[in-house]
């Protein structure tokens, strides 16, 4: 499918309108989030810009998704410890 057929190409660096569309929120909301430092953004001149890779990482962080490079901490279990006894039925 080409961009002309309805699929919009997402750029690495987006303006506020493109980033708002990508995130599925209004431009006004995204402008407020950027001004408050809630989303990763930077100003180029007097205009907000958003890096797709930083927005993706931010969304992963906020949604609790673990990055593949992060290792899950192993928990040691004592196999000889007694398990709690359940109530008889």
C-alpha positions in Angstrom: 0.0 0.0 0.0 1.4 3.4 -0.9 0.9 6.6 1.0 -1.5 7.8 -1.7 -3.7 4.8 -0.8 -4.4 5.9 2.7 -1.3 4.8 4.7 0.6 7.7 6.1 4.4 7.5 6.2 5.7 8.2 9.7 8.9 10.2 9.8 11.6 9.9 12.5 11.2 13.6 13.3 7.7 14.9 13.4 6.0 18.2 13.9 3.2 18.6 16.5 0.4 17.7 14.0 2.2 14.6 12.8 3.1 13.5 16.3 -0.4 14.1 17.6 -1.8 12.0 14.7 0.7 9.3 15.5 -0.2 9.2 19.2 -3.9 9.6 18.5 -4.4 12.7 20.6 -5.2 16.3 19.8 -2.5 18.8 18.8 -3.6 21.0 21.8 -3.1 18.2 24.2 0.3 17.3 22.8 1.4 20.9 22.9 0.4 21.0 26.6 2.3 17.7 27.3 5.4 19.0 25.5 5.3 22.3 27.3 5.0 20.5 30.7 7.8 18.1 29.8 5.4 15.1 30.0 6.4 13.7 26.6 9.9 13.7 25.1 10.2 16.7 22.7 12.5 19.4 21.7 12.2 22.8 20.1 13.6 23.7 16.8 13.4 27.4 16.6 10.1 28.1 18.2 8.4 24.9 17.0 8.1 21.6 18.9 9.6 18.5 17.3 9.2 14.9 18.3 11.4 11.9 17.5 9.4 8.8 16.8 12.0 6.5 18.5 11.7 8.5 21.7 7.9 8.6 21.6 7.9 4.8 21.1 10.3 4.3 24.1 8.2 6.7 26.2 5.0 4.8 25.3 6.7 1.5 26.2 7.8 2.9 29.5 4.4 4.3 30.4 2.6 1.1 29.4 5.0 -1.2 31.3 6.5 -2.9 28.3 9.9 -4.4 29.0 12.6 -3.6 26.5 14.3 -6.7 25.0 17.7 -5.4 26.1 16.6 -5.4 29.7 17.0 -8.7 31.6 14.4 -9.9 33.9 15.7 -10.4 37.4 15.7 -14.1 38.4 14.1 -15.0 41.7 15.5 -17.8 43.7 13.0 -20.2 45.2 13.8 -22.6 48.0 12.4 -25.9 46.8 12.6 -27.4 50.3 10.5 -24.7 51.9 7.0 -25.9 53.0 4.1 -24.6 51.0 1.1 -23.1 52.9 -1.7 -25.6 53.4 -5.0 -24.8 51.8 -8.3 -25.0 53.7 -10.0 -28.4 53.6 -13.2 -28.5 51.5 
